[in-house]
Amino acid sequence: MAYVHQSTWKKAGIYEAVLNSTYQIRRQKGLVFGFGEKWCSETNTFIFPWGEATITLEDAMVLGGYSVLGDSVFSPLKNTEVREIHKKLVDGRREIYCNNEQVTTQIWQNKFMNSGSEIEHEAFLVFWLCRYVFLNPPYRIHNTVFSIAIHLARGTRIALAPAVLASIYRDLGVLKKAIVESNRLDRSSDAVLDQTLKSPLQLVQVWAWERFSDLRPENPNPLKYGEPRMARWDKVDGLEVGNLRKVLDSAGEDFLWRPYALDVVENWCLPKYYPQEEKWVLVGPDLDDELLSFVRCLSVCELVVFGGTKENYLPHRVSLQFGYDQDLPCSITQFNQDPYRAWKHYIKKIKNVKLYLPCRLSEADVSTEYLKWWKQSVAGPKDACEAAVPQKKRSKRTKSKQWFLLRANYPSVTPGFPPKGATETDDLMDEDEQTILELSKDPVDEDKLTISELLKYSKKDESFGIRQSSESEIIRSRSEIGMSSCRRKFRQYHEVG
């Protein structure tokens, strides 16, 4: 199939993703459960004592080979020809169901493989989507992917990355709930992974191998020219880790925030958004797909997948993973949009905005206020997601130093961290699109809130987070403290008294 349809798959943005499905990523169940224990469904991030991290759209794109650009997975079939093909796929599934009662991927493959059918290519893509992308244990064929397969077979690019990432976020939430209910990792059964979880969780495992040196297999495969990065981990045995929780809790110094920016993997082509020297690029209609994909990875949005699953994507909470300085992450109110509106928001065009690309070898920092807030938040947490410490009662809330400037998906401002001066910021914005909001008449000093309190407060006060206005999405804070003077290495966290 690859020999015949390779050019079509490249046009549709799935060539690497299909190749990745031929690799055998040997499951480390304990590793996946260990990361599930660290998951926080409120923020869709892993909460470690040394910081926040998560699998992002960039990881789904680089490791999974899925495109962040293209049409929605819910795109309809618009002409008679493709609708006829859809009918033939439905008829094929119905025929199998009448004979076997269960339409598994194996039976589907046996029916269409080398059959000479005029819909063999579409049938193959249905098989691939159900078996490796949108799993439906025990690997059954479901009608929801038929239209996607038909679009892909015609070279239409479909943005699979946001849908795949939404399913991963959902399953990590399910896994975390199962772990909490069992209260012990070793009580979680294989049935949770095999029957309930429906996403390609091998991406989480490979994500961990790429970033945690103490978890990485000793001898990854050498990458051949033209191979996707996933090929490094084909048939590789994972390390046996005695105390995974201890390894994760102490990995702050060695965690690789930007592994794809390092020129250490032979035959790995560095993406354009990892320049040798820092630079600014203009985001607009002339921006190439690779840089536009990076812009999508930086944009706060809501990810939607089948079954009504909607997950918030909050890259501003993990700015260090994109090479940007990390400041106090603002809370985001739930969007609660229908799939159509969520998609419209995701593909919203960004014009005439400058995007800063840091040097690929630069080390991002965190602000002093973030450092204080994080240390206070993780001091003796009983639960990674509900970290909190006792606070002295105050008769009157102190006035916040923070004001928020709300703007729609404009990554010209570093996610979660403001530019070093107001003049630079004002040059990037049109006057009629500037909206400044004071938190409230009785604002909260968010610098002193813990993670748990911050999450709870965001649900009570809409002004603390994103509001759905015509041009409001990425949030930027401006502090009275000069950011250039308050930056500090995050790894110094343990040294702060």
Buried (B, 14 or more C-beta within 10 A) or exposed (E): EEEEBEEBBEBBBBBBBBBBBEBEBEEBBBBBBBBBBBBBBBBBBBBBBBBBBBBBBBBBBBBBBBBBBBBBBBBEBEEEEBBEBBEBBEEBBEEBEEEEEEBBBBBBBEBBEEEEBEBBBBBBBBBBBBBBBBBBEEBBBBEBBBBBBBBBBBBBBBBBBBBBBBBBBBBBBBBBBBBEEBEEBEEBEEEBBEEEBBBBBBBBBBBBBBBBEBBBBEEBBEBEEEBBBBBBBBEBEBBEBEEBEEBBBBBBEEBBBBBBBEEEBEEBEBBBBBBEEEEEBEBEEEBEBEBBBBBBBBBBBBBBBBEEBBBBBBBBBBBBBBBBBBBBBBBBBEBEBEBEBBBEBBBEEBEEBBBBBBBBEEBBBBBBBBBBBBBBBBEEBEEBBBBBBEEEEEEEEEEBBBBBBBBBBBBBBBBBBBBBEEEBBEEBBEEEBEBEBEBEEEBBBBBBBBBBBBBBBBEEBEBBBBBBEEBBBBBBBBBEEEBEEBBBEBBEBEEEE
